[in-house]
Amino acid sequence: MESQPHIRDISGNTALDEAQRVKRFEERIQAGERIEPKDWMPDVYRRQLTRMISQHAHSEVVGMYPEGNWITRAPTLRRKLGLLAKVQDECGHGLYLYCAAETLGVDRSDLTDELLSGKAKYASIFNYPTLSWADIGVIGWLVDGAAIINQTPLAKCSYGPYARAMVHICKEESFHLKQGYEIVTKLAQGNSAQKEMVQESVNRWWWPVLMMFGPSDSDSSNSEDLMRWKVKLFSNDSLRQRFVNGSVGQAKAVNLTLPDPDLRFNEESGNWDYGTINWDEFWQVVKGHGPCNRERMRMSRKKHNDGRWVREAARAYSARHPEK
């Protein structure tokens, strides 16, 4: 993607060659300065940000499907309202992120086309089915809990629009975590069938949630550049370890067992050591061969087609009432 011709050079010297521009850009990054849309940036930084933010936006939108299926089946009116509010939040998060991506010079419709064609990726976790009401609680506790750990550092990332979007998003994710853990706690304290249901749900979701943080550091092709540019502040493995450390105590508090026989506290490191992740499963899901990949894409295309009349009406209204 070519840099926009009107983008300002913070040095005031338009004669700087590419190497000097890159050097000045990286000095700003290392000094902790925020990069804004009109600032000069290397094309590779722009491309990596576009990929990362758009994948994040797609994940928020696709993430509505497995939970949205349970709104009418939630056990009480209070739970229905809470789940409806959560799904609406996720929709809003997607809009925030698409707007942030557009500041990089891309068109939202192009990003949507890439998702619908299967070219663009989204979080692997949303390619697993929600089989019981307990899954909704476990998603709130583990999936949203992992999202908070993954996303909170992004509120301090080097690209201003992305960082500001994440400040708002993380506040709402905290509510989702609280709501999910409350559901899990109620079930874990319930009758034997409820306890069995929530434990079975934890057993199914634990390992896919660990995969949410992305491939191991040695296999993550984009992490080095993203960390050098302070888009990512922590590696995949360090965030994953932070999540495991926090989840052990939360599971014990409600008498649930994390399905990992190799889970051990390491006195030397102060961390919980965990077993080997099935990376073959992770890559199969990423490549589109997960349990629900086809269903999620079918639903995305259906929703997009069903909403065509809304987009056309909005364009017609805009044409009749141009901004003054």
One Martini backbone bead per residue (centre of mass of N, CA, C, O) as a GRO file, in nm:
protein
  324
    1MET     BB    1   0.095   0.037   0.025
    2GLU     BB    2   0.071   0.360  -0.031
    3SER     BB    3   0.151   0.653   0.062
    4GLN     BB    4   0.015   0.936   0.142
    5PRO     BB    5   0.082   1.249   0.008
    6HIS     BB    6  -0.027   1.427   0.276
    7ILE     BB    7   0.168   1.322   0.463
    8ARG     BB    8   0.341   1.410   0.730
    9ASP     BB    9   0.659   1.533   0.826
   10ILE     BB   10   0.799   1.586   1.137
   11SER     BB   11   1.064   1.736   1.025
   12GLY     BB   12   0.996   1.921   0.751
   13ASN     BB   13   1.162   1.724   0.546
   14THR     BB   14   1.100   1.611   0.217
   15ALA     BB   15   1.411   1.498   0.146
   16LEU     BB   16   1.396   1.253   0.286
   17ASP     BB   17   1.481   0.947   0.290
   18GLU     BB   18   1.377   0.641   0.367
   19ALA     BB   19   1.587   0.573   0.586
   20GLN     BB   20   1.540   0.833   0.753
   21ARG     BB   21   1.242   0.792   0.808
   22VAL     BB   22   1.267   0.527   0.957
   23LYS     BB   23   1.452   0.626   1.178
   24ARG     BB   24   1.258   0.843   1.290
   25PHE     BB   25   1.025   0.656   1.348
   26GLU     BB   26   1.177   0.465   1.552
   27GLU     BB   27   1.245   0.689   1.752
   28ARG     BB   28   0.955   0.749   1.831
   29ILE     BB   29   0.886   0.472   1.936
   30GLN     BB   30   1.114   0.457   2.157
   31ALA     BB   31   0.993   0.731   2.295
   32GLY     BB   32   0.664   0.679   2.308
   33GLU     BB   33   0.520   0.766   2.062
   34ARG     BB   34   0.249   0.846   1.876
   35ILE     BB   35   0.084   0.730   1.597
   36GLU     BB   36  -0.070   0.899   1.337
   37PRO     BB   37  -0.238   0.908   1.039
   38LYS     BB   38  -0.054   1.171   0.929
   39ASP     BB   39   0.185   1.015   0.970
   40TRP     BB   40   0.462   0.881   0.895
   41MET     BB   41   0.493   0.543   0.750
   42PRO     BB   42   0.561   0.243   0.691
   43ASP     BB   43   0.419   0.014   0.490
   44VAL     BB   44   0.453  -0.233   0.682
   45TYR     BB   45   0.310  -0.106   0.924
   46ARG     BB   46   0.040  -0.063   0.782
   47ARG     BB   47  -0.012  -0.360   0.705
   48GLN     BB   48   0.003  -0.487   0.988
   49LEU     BB   49  -0.223  -0.318   1.112
   50THR     BB   50  -0.447  -0.391   0.918
   51ARG     BB   51  -0.445  -0.691   0.978
   52MET     BB   52  -0.486  -0.680   1.289
   53ILE     BB   53  -0.742  -0.499   1.310
   54SER     BB   54  -0.926  -0.659   1.116
   55GLN     BB   55  -0.916  -0.926   1.272
   56HIS     BB   56  -1.039  -0.808   1.526
   57ALA     BB   57  -1.304  -0.716   1.401
   58HIS     BB   58  -1.397  -0.990   1.291
   59SER     BB   59  -1.404  -1.128   1.572
   60GLU     BB   60  -1.633  -0.961   1.692
   61VAL     BB   61  -1.847  -1.044   1.485
   62VAL     BB   62  -1.824  -1.358   1.491
   63GLY     BB   63  -1.858  -1.371   1.811
   64MET     BB   64  -2.176  -1.336   1.807
   65TYR     BB   65  -2.291  -1.612   1.713
   66PRO     BB   66  -2.260  -1.824   1.951
   67GLU     BB   67  -2.423  -1.632   2.153
   68GLY     BB   68  -2.679  -1.550   1.993
   69ASN     BB   69  -2.803  -1.845   2.000
   70TRP     BB   70  -2.874  -1.797   2.335
   71ILE     BB   71  -3.084  -1.575   2.394
   72THR     BB   72  -3.358  -1.753   2.380
   73ARG     BB   73  -3.216  -1.988   2.590
   74ALA     BB   74  -3.200  -1.849   2.830
   75PRO     BB   75  -3.313  -1.910   3.160
   76THR     BB   76  -3.346  -1.592   3.192
   77LEU     BB   77  -3.414  -1.265   3.160
   78ARG     BB   78  -3.146  -1.163   3.272
   79ARG     BB   79  -2.971  -1.334   3.079
   80LYS     BB   80  -3.081  -1.225   2.817
   81LEU     BB   81  -3.002  -0.929   2.862
   82GLY     BB   82  -2.698  -0.975   2.907
   83LEU     BB   83  -2.643  -1.110   2.628
   84LEU     BB   84  -2.750  -0.886   2.449
   85ALA     BB   85  -2.551  -0.670   2.548
   86LYS     BB   86  -2.296  -0.819   2.465
   87VAL     BB   87  -2.348  -0.841   2.160
   88GLN     BB   88  -2.365  -0.535   2.120
   89ASP     BB   89  -2.078  -0.477   2.210
   90GLU     BB   90  -1.933  -0.640   1.988
   91CYS     BB   91  -2.035  -0.471   1.758
   92GLY     BB   92  -1.904  -0.207   1.854
   93HIS     BB   93  -1.614  -0.308   1.843
   94GLY     BB   94  -1.606  -0.351   1.541
   95LEU     BB   95  -1.654  -0.053   1.465
   96TYR     BB   96  -1.410   0.069   1.601
   97LEU     BB   97  -1.201  -0.104   1.435
   98TYR     BB   98  -1.279  -0.022   1.150
   99CYS     BB   99  -1.216   0.275   1.195
  100ALA     BB  100  -0.917   0.234   1.260
  101ALA     BB  101  -0.847   0.105   0.985
  102GLU     BB  102  -0.936   0.351   0.803
  103THR     BB  103  -0.692   0.539   0.895
  104LEU     BB  104  -0.499   0.359   0.685
  105GLY     BB  105  -0.665   0.363   0.391
  106VAL     BB  106  -0.908   0.175   0.414
  107ASP     BB  107  -1.188  -0.014   0.320
  108ARG     BB  108  -1.446  -0.169   0.466
  109SER     BB  109  -1.554  -0.333   0.223
  110ASP     BB  110  -1.284  -0.478   0.172
  111LEU     BB  111  -1.267  -0.622   0.444
  112THR     BB  112  -1.533  -0.777   0.412
  113ASP     BB  113  -1.458  -0.930   0.154
  114GLU     BB  114  -1.223  -1.087   0.282
  115LEU     BB  115  -1.395  -1.240   0.482
  116LEU     BB  116  -1.609  -1.369   0.279
  117SER     BB  117  -1.369  -1.515   0.106
  118GLY     BB  118  -1.140  -1.616   0.333
  119LYS     BB  119  -0.878  -1.437   0.351
  120ALA     BB  120  -0.952  -1.353   0.621
  121LYS     BB  121  -0.902  -1.346   0.962
  122TYR     BB  122  -0.986  -1.498   1.281
  123ALA     BB  123  -1.052  -1.613   1.570
  124SER     BB  124  -1.028  -1.947   1.646
  125ILE     BB  125  -1.244  -1.975   1.884
  126PHE     BB  126  -1.507  -1.926   1.679
  127ASN     BB  127  -1.480  -2.251   1.573
  128TYR     BB  128  -1.663  -2.326   1.819
  129PRO     BB  129  -1.911  -2.475   1.991
  130THR     BB  130  -2.229  -2.415   2.157
  131LEU     BB  131  -2.379  -2.672   2.363
  132SER     BB  132  -2.425  -2.490   2.626
  133TRP     BB  133  -2.482  -2.275   2.882
  134ALA     BB  134  -2.197  -2.308   3.001
  135ASP     BB  135  -2.043  -2.188   2.759
  136ILE     BB  136  -2.118  -1.894   2.814
  137GLY     BB  137  -1.963  -1.874   3.079
  138VAL     BB  138  -1.682  -1.970   2.974
  139ILE     BB  139  -1.645  -1.749   2.768
  140GLY     BB  140  -1.647  -1.516   2.969
  141TRP     BB  141  -1.413  -1.619   3.143
  142LEU     BB  142  -1.192  -1.724   2.929
  143VAL     BB  143  -1.215  -1.564   2.663
  144ASP     BB  144  -1.241  -1.276   2.787
  145GLY     BB  145  -0.997  -1.307   2.969
  146ALA     BB  146  -0.793  -1.340   2.736
  147ALA     BB  147  -0.862  -1.075   2.592
  148ILE     BB  148  -0.770  -0.885   2.814
  149ILE     BB  149  -0.473  -0.974   2.819
  150ASN     BB  150  -0.428  -0.915   2.512
  151GLN     BB  151  -0.556  -0.602   2.502
  152THR     BB  152  -0.451  -0.408   2.720
  153PRO     BB  153  -0.171  -0.338   2.586
  154LEU     BB  154  -0.306  -0.197   2.330
  155ALA     BB  155  -0.367   0.077   2.490
  156LYS     BB  156  -0.024   0.121   2.447
  157CYS     BB  157   0.017   0.152   2.166
  158SER     BB  158   0.158   0.324   1.886
  159TYR     BB  159  -0.138   0.345   1.771
  160GLY     BB  160  -0.376   0.560   1.842
  161PRO     BB  161  -0.658   0.447   1.741
  162TYR     BB  162  -0.618   0.167   1.867
  163ALA     BB  163  -0.571   0.247   2.161
  164ARG     BB  164  -0.843   0.400   2.205
  165ALA     BB  165  -1.029   0.163   2.142
  166MET     BB  166  -0.921  -0.027   2.373
  167VAL     BB  167  -1.013   0.126   2.619
  168HIS     BB  168  -1.316   0.077   2.573
  169ILE     BB  169  -1.325  -0.231   2.528
  170CYS     BB  170  -1.199  -0.330   2.804
  171LYS     BB  171  -1.427  -0.234   2.984
  172GLU     BB  172  -1.643  -0.432   2.863
  173GLU     BB  173  -1.489  -0.700   2.903
  174SER     BB  174  -1.502  -0.697   3.212
  175PHE     BB  175  -1.805  -0.750   3.223
  176HIS     BB  176  -1.803  -1.021   3.072
  177LEU     BB  177  -1.632  -1.170   3.277
  178LYS     BB  178  -1.818  -1.137   3.519
  179GLN     BB  179  -2.067  -1.271   3.394
  180GLY     BB  180  -1.937  -1.551   3.334
  181TYR     BB  181  -1.838  -1.622   3.624
  182GLU     BB  182  -2.120  -1.621   3.746
  183ILE     BB  183  -2.232  -1.858   3.586
  184VAL     BB  184  -2.021  -2.064   3.674
  185THR     BB  185  -2.071  -2.046   3.979
  186LYS     BB  186  -2.367  -2.135   3.980
  187LEU     BB  187  -2.315  -2.415   3.854
  188ALA     BB  188  -2.091  -2.516   4.059
  189GLN     BB  189  -2.327  -2.476   4.300
  190GLY     BB  190  -2.507  -2.686   4.207
  191ASN     BB  191  -2.599  -2.950   4.083
  192SER     BB  192  -2.467  -3.227   3.942
  193ALA     BB  193  -2.543  -3.153   3.649
  194GLN     BB  194  -2.422  -2.866   3.651
  195LYS     BB  195  -2.134  -2.944   3.725
  196GLU     BB  196  -2.087  -3.131   3.484
  197MET     BB  197  -2.141  -2.922   3.261
  198VAL     BB  198  -1.913  -2.713   3.336
  199GLN     BB  199  -1.675  -2.910   3.326
  200GLU     BB  200  -1.711  -2.996   3.030
  201SER     BB  201  -1.668  -2.713   2.918
  202VAL     BB  202  -1.383  -2.667   3.020
  203ASN     BB  203  -1.258  -2.911   2.872
  204ARG     BB  204  -1.317  -2.791   2.578
  205TRP     BB  205  -1.196  -2.479   2.611
  206TRP     BB  206  -0.907  -2.456   2.722
  207TRP     BB  207  -0.720  -2.510   2.474
  208PRO     BB  208  -0.839  -2.306   2.269
  209VAL     BB  209  -0.771  -2.061   2.450
  210LEU     BB  210  -0.462  -2.092   2.442
  211MET     BB  211  -0.462  -2.044   2.124
  212MET     BB  212  -0.550  -1.738   2.113
  213PHE     BB  213  -0.241  -1.622   2.144
  214GLY     BB  214  -0.107  -1.797   1.950
  215PRO     BB  215   0.171  -1.884   1.853
  216SER     BB  216   0.458  -1.952   1.921
  217ASP     BB  217   0.726  -1.753   1.914
  218SER     BB  218   0.889  -1.935   1.704
  219ASP     BB  219   0.607  -1.922   1.499
  220SER     BB  220   0.591  -1.601   1.489
  221SER     BB  221   0.621  -1.393   1.212
  222ASN     BB  222   0.511  -1.095   1.340
  223SER     BB  223   0.621  -1.023   1.629
  224GLU     BB  224   0.889  -0.876   1.592
  225ASP     BB  225   0.781  -0.620   1.453
  226LEU     BB  226   0.549  -0.548   1.655
  227MET     BB  227   0.747  -0.509   1.898
  228ARG     BB  228   0.938  -0.299   1.777
  229TRP     BB  229   0.672  -0.101   1.728
  230LYS     BB  230   0.468  -0.130   1.974
  231VAL     BB  231   0.207  -0.295   1.927
  232LYS     BB  232   0.345  -0.513   2.079
  233LEU     BB  233   0.449  -0.577   2.429
  234PHE     BB  234   0.393  -0.892   2.418
  235SER     BB  235   0.417  -1.210   2.401
  236ASN     BB  236   0.241  -1.489   2.354
  237ASP     BB  237   0.365  -1.662   2.590
  238SER     BB  238   0.341  -1.448   2.818
  239LEU     BB  239   0.030  -1.420   2.803
  240ARG     BB  240  -0.038  -1.715   2.847
  241GLN     BB  241   0.093  -1.738   3.127
  242ARG     BB  242  -0.081  -1.524   3.265
  243PHE     BB  243  -0.345  -1.675   3.227
  244VAL     BB  244  -0.283  -1.936   3.376
  245ASN     BB  245  -0.215  -1.814   3.651
  246GLY     BB  246  -0.510  -1.693   3.693
  247SER     BB  247  -0.696  -1.952   3.640
  248VAL     BB  248  -0.632  -2.147   3.869
  249GLY     BB  249  -0.765  -1.988   4.106
  250GLN     BB  250  -1.049  -1.960   3.978
  251ALA     BB  251  -1.109  -2.264   3.965
  252LYS     BB  252  -1.072  -2.333   4.267
  253ALA     BB  253  -1.298  -2.140   4.380
  254VAL     BB  254  -1.521  -2.346   4.209
  255ASN     BB  255  -1.430  -2.649   4.183
  256LEU     BB  256  -1.244  -2.667   3.928
  257THR     BB  257  -1.090  -2.842   3.650
  258LEU     BB  258  -0.812  -2.841   3.472
  259PRO     BB  259  -0.730  -3.020   3.163
  260ASP     BB  260  -0.416  -3.075   3.312
  261PRO     BB  261  -0.179  -3.302   3.424
  262ASP     BB  262   0.081  -3.084   3.392
  263LEU     BB  263  -0.008  -2.900   3.615
  264ARG     BB  264   0.246  -2.687   3.766
  265PHE     BB  265   0.425  -2.549   4.015
  266ASN     BB  266   0.698  -2.317   3.982
  267GLU     BB  267   0.920  -2.211   4.209
  268GLU     BB  268   1.136  -2.070   4.034
  269SER     BB  269   0.932  -1.892   3.840
  270GLY     BB  270   0.619  -1.862   3.953
  271ASN     BB  271   0.477  -2.065   3.764
  272TRP     BB  272   0.255  -2.241   3.557
  273ASP     BB  273   0.286  -2.536   3.431
  274TYR     BB  274   0.215  -2.675   3.107
  275GLY     BB  275   0.113  -2.837   2.856
  276THR     BB  276   0.080  -2.947   2.537
  277ILE     BB  277  -0.009  -2.805   2.254
  278ASN     BB  278  -0.226  -2.850   1.976
  279TRP     BB  279  -0.105  -2.729   1.684
  280ASP     BB  280  -0.253  -2.885   1.467
  281GLU     BB  281  -0.532  -2.780   1.540
  282PHE     BB  282  -0.480  -2.482   1.507
  283TRP     BB  283  -0.399  -2.487   1.200
  284GLN     BB  284  -0.662  -2.610   1.100
  285VAL     BB  285  -0.842  -2.376   1.185
  286VAL     BB  286  -0.694  -2.148   1.035
  287LYS     BB  287  -0.745  -2.307   0.748
  288GLY     BB  288  -1.072  -2.402   0.785
  289HIS     BB  289  -1.098  -2.700   0.975
  290GLY     BB  290  -1.302  -2.657   1.179
  291PRO     BB  291  -1.604  -2.718   1.329
  292CYS     BB  292  -1.720  -2.393   1.230
  293ASN     BB  293  -1.617  -2.247   0.975
  294ARG     BB  294  -1.847  -2.282   0.766
  295GLU     BB  295  -2.074  -2.166   0.940
  296ARG     BB  296  -1.954  -1.883   0.982
  297MET     BB  297  -1.941  -1.809   0.679
  298ARG     BB  298  -2.238  -1.849   0.616
  299MET     BB  299  -2.339  -1.638   0.820
  300SER     BB  300  -2.186  -1.393   0.712
  301ARG     BB  301  -2.317  -1.392   0.430
  302LYS     BB  302  -2.609  -1.375   0.519
  303LYS     BB  303  -2.592  -1.110   0.683
  304HIS     BB  304  -2.491  -0.939   0.448
  305ASN     BB  305  -2.735  -0.986   0.261
  306ASP     BB  306  -2.961  -0.898   0.464
  307GLY     BB  307  -2.816  -0.591   0.485
  308ARG     BB  308  -2.837  -0.448   0.208
  309TRP     BB  309  -3.084  -0.252   0.246
  310VAL     BB  310  -2.948  -0.075   0.459
  311ARG     BB  311  -2.712   0.029   0.288
  312GLU     BB  312  -2.886   0.149   0.062
  313ALA     BB  313  -3.046   0.346   0.241
  314ALA     BB  314  -2.802   0.504   0.346
  315ARG     BB  315  -2.704   0.603   0.069
  316ALA     BB  316  -2.966   0.750  -0.013
  317TYR     BB  317  -2.972   0.946   0.224
  318SER     BB  318  -2.694   1.073   0.173
  319ALA     BB  319  -2.766   1.184  -0.113
  320ARG     BB  320  -3.010   1.370  -0.006
  321HIS     BB  321  -2.810   1.449   0.262
  322PRO     BB  322  -2.573   1.633   0.243
  323GLU     BB  323  -2.311   1.765   0.368
  324LYS     BB  324  -2.236   2.105   0.476
   0.00000   0.00000   0.00000
